[in-house]
Amino acid sequence: MAWNEPGGGNNQQDPWGGGGGRRPSGNGGNNGGGNQGPPDLDEALKKFQDKINRLLGGRGKRSGPGGDGSGGSNGGGGKRNPFLLPILVLIVAAVIWAGSGFHLIDQSERGVVFRLGKYTETLNPGLHWNPPIIDRVDSVNVTSIRSATQTDSMLTSDENIVRVSVSAQYVVSDSHAFLVNVNEPEMTLQNAMDSALRQEVGNMHLQEILTTGRDRLGQRVFERLTAYMEAYGTGLRLQTVNVESTAPPDQVQDAFDDVIRAREERQRSINQANAYSQAVVLEAKGQKQRLIEEANGYKAASVSDAIGQTNRFNSLLSEYRQAPDVTRQRLYLETMSDVLSKTPKALVDLGDGNAVTVLPLNQMQAGGNSSQSDSSPMSMQQLEQISRQVIDQMNSGSQQPTRSSSLREGR
């Protein structure tokens, strides 16, 4: 049978009854075992308060004459403390309040403390305690790299439209300034990046932005945006600014591709012309050097020949002074030898008659040239002999009474 079932006056399992099977009553009377009901909440609360009073050093209820301190009459109990429950509630609330003031700052974060809305300090990583409600602690991640992008069509300095895409990487350098100085600092960074990009694109030409000026554009945007962030005091520090892409608008993409192809063709023609120019210049330099060397050789030969002729003339001059006639005759013979040895000769002796002898000079010259190329030059003795014969023949021909003609060929 359960302890709370009716009947059975000897139910020993009733938690509210004493050793004699009694249940507590509101007036301290003794009820029989056959009239049991649900436990009285007021009596249970009073017992709990008595226990708390005893723990806190107060006096609880005294035990009845036949009970164990939980039943019997109230006549021997101590005075009840009316402030016990509020004090207990305050103690529990104080414990909860004090426990909620502990917070852990992560290694990648910094804690910004606001006391009654005013900034007081910045907390480093670790376990900290701040009074709740009075202090508010906001944690800010200062190590993670954040990014922002900007893509838009802009006007260049030469009044062309270009579409530019830029990305920026940044971190929080000052957690206090990040939370206090500017409302929505990341949105401020986005707007400042758009302003800096438009300013720098407006200072450059379209061709420069699309080709060789992309790196320079990114550097200029980085410098201008850094100046903006320092002036605004956002607590953000830029790390890099990258120009992701630059392209003309879609409406003029085909025309721009044609311009690029024409530019490439122009550059290829320039390269070919430069290569041809270098080849021609090198060849001209070679010819120049060869002509200089030939001229130097001719100069040296001419100078040597002139020096030789001068020396020969000086030697002939001394001989001519000693024997003029002999020297004159020898010079004449040497000159005739030099002249006659190089040309074909035809000697004609005509008398006083009117007959004209026609000579085949062309054939004679051709034969003389061929014989000249095949024969060796005459010696001085042969030339002197021929000269004497010619002179003797001329002298003898002038003394004959009859007309005669003779033809001699020689060298």
C-alpha positions as MATLAB code, in Angstrom:
seq = 'MAWNEPGGGNNQQDPWGGGGGRRPSGNGGNNGGGNQGPPDLDEALKKFQDKINRLLGGRGKRSGPGGDGSGGSNGGGGKRNPFLLPILVLIVAAVIWAGSGFHLIDQSERGVVFRLGKYTETLNPGLHWNPPIIDRVDSVNVTSIRSATQTDSMLTSDENIVRVSVSAQYVVSDSHAFLVNVNEPEMTLQNAMDSALRQEVGNMHLQEILTTGRDRLGQRVFERLTAYMEAYGTGLRLQTVNVESTAPPDQVQDAFDDVIRAREERQRSINQANAYSQAVVLEAKGQKQRLIEEANGYKAASVSDAIGQTNRFNSLLSEYRQAPDVTRQRLYLETMSDVLSKTPKALVDLGDGNAVTVLPLNQMQAGGNSSQSDSSPMSMQQLEQISRQVIDQMNSGSQQPTRSSSLREGR';
ca = [
       0.000    0.000    0.000;
       1.347    3.454   -0.887;
       2.205    5.878    1.848;
      -0.461    8.376    0.739;
      -3.355    5.938    0.396;
      -6.231    6.354    2.914;
      -6.634    3.909    5.744;
      -4.080    2.076    7.712;
      -3.188    4.141   10.693;
       0.167    2.460   11.017;
       1.628    3.696    7.709;
       5.280    4.236    8.505;
       6.248    5.581    5.063;
       4.519    8.931    5.348;
       7.380   11.512    4.982;
       5.317   14.137    6.728;
       4.366   12.065    9.735;
       6.277   11.456   12.942;
       7.320    8.204   14.430;
       3.710    7.560   15.601;
       2.190    7.820   12.151;
       1.002   11.421   12.562;
       0.937   14.072    9.801;
       1.606   17.688   10.522;
      -1.404   19.909   10.901;
      -1.849   23.610   10.700;
      -2.956   23.956   14.361;
      -0.503   21.486   15.832;
      -3.290   18.960   16.697;
      -3.040   15.223   16.474;
      -5.000   13.688   13.652;
      -5.736   10.066   13.401;
      -4.113    7.828   10.876;
      -7.364    7.424    8.989;
      -7.599   11.130    7.935;
      -4.366   11.657    5.927;
      -4.199   14.232    3.020;
      -1.561   15.870    0.771;
       1.393   17.548    2.531;
       0.968   21.176    3.576;
       3.214   23.517    1.476;
       3.419   26.113    4.226;
       4.706   23.579    6.704;
       7.338   22.350    4.233;
       8.510   25.913    3.567;
       8.698   26.625    7.298;
      10.836   23.562    7.814;
      13.156   24.655    5.034;
      13.449   28.110    6.588;
      14.233   26.557    9.933;
      17.045   24.585    8.423;
      18.426   27.704    6.765;
      18.228   29.559   10.051;
      20.169   26.840   11.765;
      22.792   26.944    9.020;
      23.065   30.714    9.377;
      23.366   30.494   13.170;
      19.748   31.312   14.024;
      17.329   29.369   16.157;
      14.916   26.951   14.637;
      11.774   25.404   16.048;
      12.070   23.291   19.154;
      10.986   19.710   19.078;
       7.692   18.685   20.643;
       7.563   16.352   23.535;
       7.009   13.317   21.396;
       8.431   14.414   18.088;
      11.784   14.824   16.307;
      11.550   18.541   15.627;
       9.423   18.179   12.494;
       6.007   17.699   14.111;
       4.306   18.431   17.361;
       3.299   21.870   18.512;
       4.660   25.346   17.756;
       4.718   26.520   21.292;
       8.400   25.774   21.874;
       9.754   27.169   18.490;
      12.155   30.149   18.035;
      11.318   33.523   16.463;
      11.084   33.492   12.658;
      13.374   35.916   10.593;
      11.230   37.720    7.968;
      14.309   38.903    5.929;
      15.763   35.463    5.441;
      14.246   34.774    2.028;
      15.167   38.146    0.468;
      18.698   37.800    1.763;
      18.942   34.341    0.278;
      17.677   35.627   -3.064;
      20.191   38.460   -2.972;
      23.022   36.059   -2.225;
      22.098   33.828   -5.150;
      21.731   36.845   -7.433;
      25.124   38.160   -6.316;
      26.755   34.829   -7.069;
      25.172   34.735  -10.522;
      26.152   38.363  -11.161;
      29.752   37.788  -10.107;
      30.022   34.608  -12.152;
      28.736   36.284  -15.282;
      31.560   38.839  -15.099;
      34.232   36.349  -16.166;
      35.068   36.212  -19.856;
      37.917   34.729  -21.919;
      39.645   36.788  -24.623;
      40.953   34.586  -27.448;
      44.531   34.841  -28.725;
      43.368   36.409  -32.000;
      41.132   38.965  -30.285;
      41.309   42.116  -28.207;
      38.653   43.133  -25.682;
      37.439   46.727  -25.578;
      35.923   47.684  -22.187;
      33.184   50.324  -21.938;
      32.230   51.330  -18.375;
      28.819   52.943  -18.320;
      29.266   53.604  -22.037;
      32.708   55.204  -21.787;
      35.877   53.539  -23.071;
      38.236   52.557  -20.261;
      40.784   50.009  -21.512;
      41.683   47.327  -24.049;
      42.107   43.778  -22.782;
      44.790   41.413  -24.050;
      44.185   37.678  -24.569;
      43.439   35.749  -21.365;
      40.833   35.372  -18.589;
      39.424   38.648  -17.271;
      36.677   39.768  -14.914;
      34.607   42.880  -15.294;
      31.510   43.810  -13.325;
      28.462   42.916  -15.390;
      25.941   45.594  -16.280;
      28.485   48.258  -15.342;
      31.089   47.167  -17.885;
      30.519   46.026  -21.442;
      33.304   44.090  -23.186;
      33.345   43.897  -27.008;
      35.772   41.427  -28.594;
      37.382   42.303  -31.947;
      39.395   39.892  -34.123;
      42.667   41.618  -35.000;
      44.502   38.812  -36.856;
      42.077   37.597  -39.507;
      42.608   39.041  -42.992;
      39.466   40.638  -44.364;
      38.809   41.525  -47.980;
      36.754   43.994  -49.968;
      36.120   44.185  -53.724;
      35.042   46.967  -56.040;
      33.970   46.570  -59.692;
      32.561   49.398  -61.775;
      32.834   51.285  -65.075;
      34.848   54.490  -64.888;
      35.987   57.369  -67.090;
      39.676   57.745  -67.994;
      41.608   60.952  -68.601;
      41.242   60.583  -72.393;
      37.437   60.343  -72.019;
      37.146   56.595  -72.543;
      35.163   54.141  -70.440;
      36.912   51.201  -68.803;
      35.625   48.515  -66.457;
      37.969   47.941  -63.502;
      37.811   45.300  -60.757;
      39.908   45.844  -57.600;
      40.284   43.809  -54.394;
      41.796   44.956  -51.076;
      43.032   42.916  -48.111;
      43.121   44.534  -44.660;
      43.219   43.794  -40.912;
      42.051   45.599  -37.770;
      45.045   47.439  -36.319;
      43.285   49.430  -33.557;
      40.275   47.737  -31.970;
      39.261   50.860  -30.007;
      39.250   53.080  -33.121;
      37.491   50.334  -35.077;
      34.573   50.339  -32.604;
      34.400   54.013  -31.625;
      35.686   56.440  -34.275;
      33.610   55.541  -37.339;
      30.175   54.057  -37.703;
      30.473   50.948  -39.937;
      34.195   51.237  -40.720;
      34.140   48.428  -43.291;
      31.461   50.219  -45.295;
      33.576   53.364  -44.997;
      36.516   51.429  -46.438;
      34.348   50.246  -49.340;
      33.251   53.790  -50.178;
      36.782   55.166  -49.801;
      38.146   52.467  -52.122;
      35.577   53.406  -54.771;
      36.563   57.077  -54.470;
      40.309   56.354  -54.646;
      39.876   54.053  -57.644;
      37.845   56.593  -59.603;
      40.368   59.318  -58.808;
      43.351   57.306  -60.061;
      41.578   55.921  -63.142;
      40.630   59.487  -64.058;
      44.327   60.425  -64.040;
      45.422   57.689  -66.486;
      44.863   56.910  -70.169;
      42.832   53.942  -71.352;
      45.754   52.312  -73.139;
      47.932   52.573  -70.045;
      45.266   51.029  -67.801;
      44.646   48.108  -70.159;
      48.310   47.241  -70.789;
      51.342   48.285  -68.793;
      49.782   50.532  -66.146;
      47.824   47.986  -64.092;
      50.514   47.564  -61.434;
      51.011   51.314  -61.221;
      47.244   51.787  -60.853;
      47.123   49.307  -57.959;
      50.015   51.046  -56.195;
      48.403   54.473  -56.547;
      45.055   53.211  -55.225;
      46.850   51.597  -52.265;
      48.609   54.848  -51.329;
      45.489   57.001  -51.670;
      43.263   54.541  -49.780;
      45.820   54.262  -46.958;
      45.777   58.059  -46.606;
      41.972   58.007  -46.444;
      41.927   55.346  -43.710;
      44.453   57.243  -41.599;
      42.483   60.476  -41.978;
      39.193   58.811  -40.987;
      40.751   56.902  -38.061;
      38.927   53.671  -38.861;
      41.462   51.434  -37.108;
      41.987   49.424  -40.327;
      45.374   48.761  -41.943;
      45.639   47.895  -45.632;
      47.929   45.053  -46.648;
      47.513   44.802  -50.432;
      45.433   46.271  -53.244;
      45.249   44.172  -56.421;
      43.816   45.158  -59.791;
      41.981   41.969  -60.737;
      40.905   42.926  -64.261;
      40.665   45.868  -66.649;
      38.568   45.691  -69.794;
      36.629   47.993  -72.094;
      32.827   47.861  -72.049;
      31.156   44.943  -73.800;
      29.719   47.235  -76.479;
      33.183   48.131  -77.809;
      34.980   44.858  -77.122;
      35.152   43.860  -80.822;
      36.554   47.215  -81.858;
      39.068   47.064  -79.062;
      40.184   43.599  -80.200;
      40.751   45.018  -83.687;
      42.860   47.785  -82.199;
      44.914   45.235  -80.277;
      45.522   43.179  -83.419;
      46.541   46.304  -85.341;
      48.899   47.268  -82.543;
      50.460   43.811  -82.562;
      50.882   43.991  -86.354;
      52.485   47.399  -85.990;
      54.881   46.096  -83.381;
      55.776   43.121  -85.562;
      56.515   45.422  -88.507;
      58.656   47.612  -86.268;
      60.609   44.574  -85.105;
      61.187   43.433  -88.690;
      62.332   46.914  -89.696;
      64.694   47.056  -86.748;
      66.160   43.678  -87.671;
      66.665   44.763  -91.302;
      68.161   48.057  -90.142;
      70.625   46.274  -87.905;
      71.659   43.932  -90.732;
      72.170   46.830  -93.155;
      74.098   48.836  -90.580;
      76.374   45.897  -89.833;
      77.020   45.345  -93.543;
      77.731   49.043  -94.073;
      80.129   49.016  -91.137;
      81.935   46.053  -92.696;
      82.226   47.795  -96.059;
      83.389   50.935  -94.325;
      86.120   49.052  -92.517;
      87.193   47.307  -95.720;
      87.387   50.592  -97.624;
      89.372   52.154  -94.813;
      91.833   49.278  -94.878;
      92.113   49.449  -98.689;
      92.675   53.199  -98.521;
      95.331   52.738  -95.887;
      97.021   50.122  -98.071;
      96.839   52.346 -101.140;
      98.174   55.232  -99.100;
     101.106   53.183  -97.856;
     101.851   51.922 -101.396;
     101.630   55.425 -102.881;
     103.876   56.858 -100.224;
     106.371   54.054 -100.710;
     106.285   54.495 -104.496;
     106.730   58.251 -104.185;
     109.635   57.755 -101.829;
     111.174   55.270 -104.267;
     110.741   57.615 -107.216;
     112.217   60.442 -105.196;
     115.230   58.369 -104.324;
     115.596   57.284 -107.991;
     115.297   60.870 -109.182;
     117.914   61.993 -106.694;
     120.284   59.259 -107.870;
     119.623   60.145 -111.554;
     120.167   63.789 -110.784;
     123.652   63.137 -109.479;
     124.435   60.965 -112.537;
     122.946   63.541 -114.923;
     125.184   66.227 -113.499;
     128.194   64.049 -114.110;
     127.251   62.813 -117.671;
     124.234   64.598 -119.122;
     124.288   63.040 -122.631;
     124.708   59.486 -121.480;
     122.071   59.868 -118.835;
     119.658   61.462 -121.302;
     120.176   58.656 -123.798;
     119.644   56.022 -121.127;
     116.449   57.679 -119.889;
     115.163   57.815 -123.443;
     115.846   54.166 -123.980;
     114.233   53.173 -120.709;
     111.152   55.216 -121.507;
     110.854   53.787 -125.014;
     111.335   50.309 -123.606;
     108.533   50.846 -121.146;
     106.180   52.332 -123.741;
     106.923   50.011 -126.650;
     106.795   46.883 -124.530;
     103.149   47.539 -123.669;
     101.695   48.554 -127.069;
     101.662   46.996 -130.583;
     103.820   48.852 -133.129;
     103.529   49.463 -136.879;
     106.448   51.218 -138.649;
     105.795   52.610 -142.167;
     108.481   54.160 -144.396;
     106.991   56.195 -147.259;
     108.998   57.773 -150.009;
     108.110   60.738 -152.142;
     105.432   58.838 -154.124;
     101.726   59.364 -153.813;
     100.782   55.747 -153.197;
      99.129   55.132 -149.811;
      99.582   51.815 -148.105;
      96.494   50.667 -146.138;
      97.384   48.549 -143.132;
      94.942   46.255 -141.247;
      95.642   47.948 -137.925;
      92.743   46.251 -136.093;
      94.061   42.807 -136.955;
      97.589   43.865 -136.208;
      96.529   45.243 -132.832;
      94.621   42.085 -132.021;
      97.587   39.963 -133.033;
      99.912   42.240 -131.141;
      97.763   41.981 -128.010;
      97.653   38.187 -128.166;
     101.382   37.976 -128.799;
     101.937   40.493 -126.032;
     100.009   38.348 -123.566;
     101.956   35.254 -124.594;
     105.494   36.694 -124.911;
     107.789   37.910 -122.227;
     109.100   41.500 -122.137;
     112.344   42.277 -124.012;
     115.591   42.899 -122.338;
     117.431   46.181 -122.428;
     119.952   44.900 -124.934;
     117.232   43.828 -127.376;
     115.547   47.168 -127.113;
     118.800   49.018 -127.736;
     119.448   46.833 -130.772;
     115.997   47.486 -132.197;
     116.391   51.191 -131.586;
     119.717   51.246 -133.476;
     118.191   49.298 -136.358;
     115.303   51.713 -136.581;
     117.637   54.680 -136.626;
     119.916   53.098 -139.244;
     116.941   52.163 -141.416;
     115.608   55.664 -141.275;
     118.997   57.099 -142.220;
     119.488   54.674 -145.121;
     115.949   55.168 -146.417;
     116.405   58.883 -146.703;
     119.456   58.386 -148.978;
     117.790   55.956 -151.566;
     116.630   57.610 -154.853;
     113.646   55.349 -155.297;
     110.504   55.243 -153.265;
     110.065   52.317 -150.963;
     107.988   51.406 -148.037;
     108.571   48.868 -145.445;
     106.531   47.519 -142.600;
     107.903   46.204 -139.375;
     106.089   44.787 -136.495;
     107.719   44.319 -133.188;
     107.427   44.891 -129.647;
];
